Amino acid sequence: MAGVSPNALEAMRSSVNDAVVAVERDAQDIRSVLSDARQSKDRTIFEMMEQGKLQSEEFSKNCSAALDAQQVAFEKLKSDLEGITAAYETQRYEAKRPRGITYGSE
């Protein structure tokens, strides 16, 4: 290059090399940030899935306990109703039975 001093060319070459090094360093920093972000995302997804599993198990346990309590209450009500029905049937039978007539050894 005619008319350009060798010192100026060397300074430009050095400046370009410094810029390339800076761009490469910035690119490595960006790759590092992206890698950290990916790891953080993966860790967050894993933690969310684990928390979801725990919540699902807790929900199932609570539902099971509620169903058990409802079943116990139902069985008690059923038993009470059977007792009331039996008492009603006995009372009804006794009311229909003629008084003063004895059957066998009664």
Secondary structure, DSSP 4 states (H G I P E B T S, - for coil): -TT--HHHHHHHHHHHHHHHHHHHHHHHHHHHHHHHHHHHHHHHHHHHHHHHHHHHHHHHHHHHHHHHHHHHHHHHHHHHHHHHHHHHHHHHHHHHSPTT---TT-
